[in-house]
Amino acid sequence: MSVRITRQHYDALLTALDDARRQRHLLTYRALIERLALPAPAMQTLTAALEHLAALDAQADRPLRSSLVISQGASRLPRTGYFDCVTRLGRFSGPTDGVAAASWHAAEVARVFEFDYPPEH
């Protein structure tokens, strides 16, 4: 099954991530789904959009903005699929849970906070 996000929702996602970056805070998947008012299947749509954005950022050799989205659980890390995605993109290798993943994620978030992204077309 292919999941697509509307241009309006994608633009809103980029705005939300840019706001979070400028304010130096993280967003939960749930908060982002609610803010964007994504229709069902909302989590699959958000995941597909974040993975697409991660691929674009990786291709442009930029820090991954998708790193700003985390689970609301105690780990305060992205879901396992995020680490699968960044592994496929060649940005991370190792276990998707534990100290290595948490350290890599924290460093990537810091890079995102410091990076000045060009405006999207």
C-alpha positions in Angstrom: 0.0 0.0 0.0 1.3 3.4 -1.0 0.8 6.3 1.5 0.8 9.8 0.2 0.7 13.2 2.0 -0.9 16.2 0.5 1.2 19.2 -0.5 -0.7 21.3 2.1 0.1 18.7 4.9 3.7 18.4 3.7 4.2 22.2 3.8 2.7 22.3 7.2 5.1 19.5 8.3 8.1 21.6 7.1 6.8 24.6 8.9 6.3 22.7 12.1 9.8 21.2 11.9 11.3 24.6 11.2 9.4 26.2 14.1 10.7 23.4 16.4 14.2 23.9 15.1 14.2 27.6 15.7 12.7 27.1 19.2 15.2 24.3 19.8 12.6 21.8 20.9 11.4 18.3 19.9 7.9 17.2 18.7 6.2 14.0 19.5 4.6 12.0 16.7 1.2 12.4 18.3 1.5 16.2 18.7 2.6 16.5 15.1 -0.3 14.3 13.8 -2.7 16.5 15.8 -1.1 19.8 14.7 -1.2 18.7 11.0 -4.7 17.2 11.4 -3.5 14.2 9.3 -6.3 11.9 8.2 -6.1 8.1 8.8 -3.8 6.3 8.4 -2.1 9.3 10.1 1.0 7.5 11.6 1.8 5.8 8.3 1.4 9.0 6.4 3.6 10.9 8.9 6.2 8.2 8.8 6.3 8.1 5.0 6.7 12.0 4.9 9.4 12.0 7.5 11.3 9.2 5.7 11.0 11.1 2.4 12.3 14.3 4.1 15.2 12.3 5.6 16.1 11.0 2.2 16.1 14.6 0.8 18.2 15.9 3.6 20.7 13.0 3.3 20.9 13.5 -0.4 21.7 17.2 0.2 24.2 16.3 2.9 22.1 18.2 5.6 21.3 17.2 9.1 18.1 15.1 9.2 15.1 17.3 10.3 13.1 14.1 10.9 15.3 13.7 14.0 13.2 16.4 15.8 10.2 14.0 16.0 10.3 11.6 18.9 8.0 9.1 20.8 6.2 10.4 23.8 7.5 7.3 25.8 10.2 7.4 28.4 13.0 7.0 25.9 12.4 10.4 24.3 13.8 8.9 21.1 12.3 8.4 17.7 10.6 5.1 16.9 12.6 2.1 15.7 11.6 2.8 12.1 13.5 6.1 12.2 16.7 4.2 13.1 16.0 1.7 10.3 15.6 4.6 7.9 18.8 6.4 8.9 20.7 3.1 8.7 19.4 2.7 5.1 20.6 6.2 4.4 24.0 5.4 5.7 23.9 7.9 8.5 23.8 5.4 11.5 24.9 1.9 12.1 24.4 -0.1 15.3 21.6 -1.3 17.6 18.4 0.8 17.3 18.1 1.0 21.0 20.5 1.8 23.8 23.3 4.2 24.3 24.7 4.3 20.7 21.3 5.2 19.2 20.6 7.8 21.9 24.0 9.4 21.5 23.8 9.5 17.7 20.3 10.9 17.9 21.3 13.6 20.4 24.2 14.7 18.2 22.0 14.8 15.1 19.4 16.9 16.9 22.2 19.3 17.9 23.3 19.5 14.2 19.7 20.2 13.1 19.4 23.0 15.7 22.6 24.6 14.3 21.9 24.2 10.6 20.4 27.0 8.5 18.1 25.2 6.0 17.4 26.9 2.7 13.8 27.8 2.0 11.8 25.0 0.3 10.5 25.5 -3.2 
